[in-house]
Structures are given as C-alpha cells and as structure tokens.
Amino acid sequence: MLWNKIINSKPPVIASGRGVFGGGGAVNIMDYITIATTGNAASFGNLTVGRSELAGVSSTTRGVFGGGSGPSAVMDYITFATTGNATSFGNLTVARYSLAGVSSTTRGVFAAGRISFFATTTVMDYITIATTGNATTFGNLTVARSALAGVSSSTRGVFGGNAGASAVMDYITIATTGNATTFGNLTVARYSLAGVSSTTRGVFGGGADANAIATTVMDYITIATTGNATTFGNLTVGRQNLAGVSDGTRGVFGGGTTGSVSTVMDYITIATTGNATTFGNLTVARQGLAGVSGQ
C-alpha cells in the first residue's frame, strides 16, 4: 500500500492555463490539461525516471518534479508551453518519497517524506525554479511526516496531513528559510491527500482516513490566516494518492485509488464552496502521481 499539485513568437502560454500530471505507479508518463476547459488529458511527454509518490513545484512557466519511490533524490523539469520529455534539474538534499511541494512564483520548497519504509523526515529543501541545480536546506517541519499535501500563495506554503491519518497543518514563508510553524488542523485527519490553491485560499481534497478508507472530503483554509480548516464540499469519487493542479481560479484533482486505480479528474471553483464536478479522465489510470501548474 502506498503511503500517501515560455516565450516564442506567438502569445505565451503560461502555467495558469495548463496543468501537468506526472508519474504515479512507477511510470514516467506525463499528461496535461487546459484547466479552464473540461475534457480528457493529452500526452505531454515522459519524466527522466519513472517513479511514484513524487511531488511538484512550479512557476508560471516551468514545473519541477522532485523525489519519488526508490527513494529518489531526482528532480526534473518541464516548460509548460512546450510538450516533450522532462530534463534533469538536479537533486534533493535527501532522497525520499511520499513528500509534498509548495511554491511561489520563483521558489519551490519540497517537504518531508519517507527516507525508508520505516523512517520519515522533517526535512525541507528549496530550489530557485528558473535555475537548474541541487536543492538547498530550508528548515524543518514541526513533525516528521509523509503522505502529506501542500497549498501555497505567492508568499506562504501550508502542509497538511500525515501517514497514519493526522489533521496537523504547518506553514512556512517561502521566501525566508527556517522551520515551519503550527497553522491549525484539517477538518478530518487523513493522509495521501492532494492540494490546490488560489492566491488566497488552499483546498485539501481526498485522502485516506484513520481506517485507511478513501474519502471524498474537501476542506479549505485562508492561507494568510492561521486556524483550523473549514468544510468545502466533496469530490465526485472518494480516493487517495491523487494529485492536484490549479490556475488560481479552478482546481482539478486527478488520479488516485479507491481500491482500484483511477483516471478520474474532477474540478472545483476555489473561491466557491461546494461539491466537485466531473472534468474528464487522465490518459492512464494511476496513483501516487504529482501535479504542477502555476498562477
């Protein structure tokens, strides 16, 4: 069981229009959607290494996938406007899987994860998304954990959930290295969830509860204000080990497992609470994937 988000001669395409789901189930597949338009995903290219339980961070032009099963320290990147295979970026400070990522327009932070089946970590490391190279130490989470998810504004990142089902959330200021601070609690303790966000609000969706049952729960936070999460609505199908992408207005949750691996994508309008709506299907059913997009 797994323990477990441009420039050319034409008008530029930026990440806020496109979301890319990468990896999952140890495959190297990437597929993409136009977030504002419902429909099935299309093939984007391949990761440099097939892996599962990885994480993603992104700017408006570039997405970076980091870590994954192995455990792996691999980071590779794509340019959103150009479909094709990923390119090597560098390495995380610690090889791990079942981690999470948050990002500003310039910096990405990878947090926590499993360094082995028996050990989790509090490690956070960061990259400058526009510049390839190895990650640098950022600080530590309040608690070592894995199978968490991240949401972020342009200034703050919030991590929620933990393997074994936890409600804990903690936050960082992305531009300033240092340790995380307690934020509040999710409405339901869970793990292997996913996050989507606007400039002000983060929504955590899905995951598995303390009984290892996949849930439809979505809850939200105002990223600038610490406190407990509030009920948002429900996914169309309860699932864990899913991923999220967002364009600042709409969030799309894709893949995961309900016991059988899923191609399902559903979407929400982040500013408006309510249940998710069917979006379309991934090109391949998979779990433990990651999503990258920008706003």
N, C-alpha and C positions, 0 to 999 in steps of 0.2 A: 504494500500500500504506500502511495506517495504521501510524504508529509508536506503536505502542503496546505501589462499597463510589459542655393539652387538657382541656380541662376543660369539662364540660357537666353536665346534670342526671343523666346516667347514670354508672355506674362508668367511670373514664377508660380510654381505650385509649392505650397508650404505645408508643414505637418498638420496644421489646423484643418486641412481638407482631407487628409489621408491618415489612416491608422494601419499599422502593420503588426500582425501576429506572427511570432517566430518560435520555432522549436516545439517541444512537447513530445512526450513518448519517445524520447531519444532520436527524433528525426531532425533533419536540418531544414525542413520546409518553412518558408515564409509566404504568407498571403496577405493581401491588402484589401481595404475597403475605402470608399469615399464616405466619411462619417455622416455627412448631411443627407445622404441618399441611401435608402434601404435597398437591399439586394444581396446576392451571394458574393463571397470573396473571390478574388482572382489571384493567380500565382504572381508572386513578386520576385522570387529567387531562392537562394539557399544560404544558410548560415555557413561559416567556415568549418564548424564542427557541429554535428547533430547532438542535441542534448535536451534534457528535461529539467524542470524546476529551476529555470534561469529567471533573470529579472531584466527590466528595460528602463532606460532613461532617455530623454530626448530634448532637443531644442526645436525651433520651428523648421529647421532644415535637415537635421541629422538625428538618427536614432542609434543608440548603443545597447547591445545585449551583453549582459555580464553574468559570469558564473554558470552553474548548472550541474547536473549529475556527473559524478566522477569520483570525488568532487572536482570541479574545474575552476581555474582562475581566468579562463579565456574571456576576453572582450572582443566583440567585432561590431562593425558599424555599417549603416546604410545611409544613403542620401534619399530622402523621401520622394523627391521628384523623379528619380530615375530608377526604374525597376532593374533588378540584377542581383548578383550574388553579393553577400557581405564581404567586407575587407577587415583584416586583422587590425585591432585598435591598440592592444596592449594587454596587461594582466592585472587582476585584482591583487591587493596586498595579501589576501588569504584565499586559497582555493575553497569554494563552498557551493552548496546548492540550497534550494528552498529559501532563498533570500528575497529582498524587496528593494525597489528603487524609487527615488523621488528626484525631481529636477526643477531648476529654474530655467531661464532662457539660455544660460551659459554653463551651468554646472550640474553634474549629476552625482548623486550620492547613493551608493549601494550599502544596504544594512543587513546585519545579522545573517542567519542561515546555519546550515549544518556543515561542520568540517569533517564529520564522520557520522555513521548511523547512530552512534551513542553520544555525540557531543555537539552542542550548539554554541554559538558565539555572540558576543555583544558588538563585534567589530563593525565600524562604519568606515568606508573609504570613498574618496571622491575623485572625479575627473573633470577637466575642462572639455566640454563636449566637442568643441571645434578643433581640438589639438590632440592628435593621437599620442599615446604613451601609457606608461603604467599608472595605476591608481596611487593615491597618496592617503595616508592615515587621516581620518576626520575626527574620530572620537568613539564613544561607546553608547549603546542604548542603555536604558535603565535596567533592563533584564535581558539575559541571553535568550534568544528565541529563534524559531524558524516557522515556515509556513505562514508568514505574515504578509500584509499588503501595505502599499504606500499611496498617499494622495498628497498633492502639493499645489501651492500657489507660486507666484514668482519669487516669494521670499521665504516661505516656511514649508517644511515637509512634515507629515504626520504618518506614523506607522501604527497599524492596528492588527490585533490578533496574535495567536501563537499556537504552535503544535500542542495537542492535548486539550485544546479549547480554552482560550483566555480572552478576556474582554479588554485587556490593557492597551492603551494608546500612549505614545510619547512623541515629542516633536523636537525638531531642530530648526535653527535659522540657517538656511542653505549656504548663504554667503560667508558664514562665520564658523570655523571649525570649533569643535568642542563636544561635550557629552550631551545626550538627549535629556529632556525634562518631561516629567509626567504631564499628560494632556487631559485624560479622563478615561471613560470606559465605553465600549461598544454597547448597544442595547442587548446583544446576545453574544456570549462567549463562543468563539469559533476559530477555526484555522483553515488554511488553504482557500482563503477568500481572495477577492480582487478589488481594486480601487479605480475610480475615475474622478476627475475634478475639473472645476472651472477656476477662475481667478480668485474666487471667494469661498467656494463650497467643495467639500470632498464627500463622495458617496462610496461606502464599502458594500459590496454585494456578494451573496452566496457564501460558500464555505461549508465546513462540516462542524456539527455541534459536539458536545461532550460525549454523545453516544455514537459518534462517527457517522451520523446521518446527514446527508447533503441537505442544505437549507435554501429557501427562496428569499431569505431576509435581506433587505437593504436598509441601511441606516446612514445618516448624514451628520456632518459637522460643519460649522463655520470655522474655516481654517485659522483665522486670525484670533479666535476666541477660545480659550481652553474651557473644557467642560465635557460632560457626557454626550454621547451621540443620541440622535432622535430618530424615530421610525420614519422611513422614507416610503416604503412600499414593498412589493415582492417581484422577483424575477419570474419569467414565464415558466421556467423549469428549475427546480432546486438542483444545484450542482456545486461541486468543489473542484479545486485545481483548475480554475478558469482564469481568464486574463481580461483586462480592461484597456480600452483606448478612449480618448476624448478630444474634442475640438474646442473646449471652453463653453460650449452650449449643450452639446449632446454627449452622452457617454454610452459606449457599446461594450457589453460583456460577451466574450466568446469562448467556446470550447468548454472543457471540464468533463466531469463524470458524475453520473447519477447512480453508478453501479455499472453502467455501460458508458463507453466513451462517446462524447457528443460533438456534433458540428454546430450546435445551436448558437446563434447570436441574437441578443435582444438589446433594446436601447431604452434610454430614459432621457428626458429633458432635465438637466441637472438642477435648474432653478425651481422646478415644479415637482412637488412630491406626488407619488402615485405609482402604480404598478408598471412594470416594463412591458414593452410591445415587441413583437417579433420583428427582427431585422433581416435575417437571411441565414445562410449557412457557410461555414468555413469550407475550404477546398478538401480538407481531410479531417476526420474526427480525431481529436487528440486532447490530452490533459497535461498539466504541468508546463504549459506554454507561457509566453510573456508577450506583452503588448507595448508598442511605442507609438507616440503621436505627439503633437505639440499644440500650443495655443498662443 
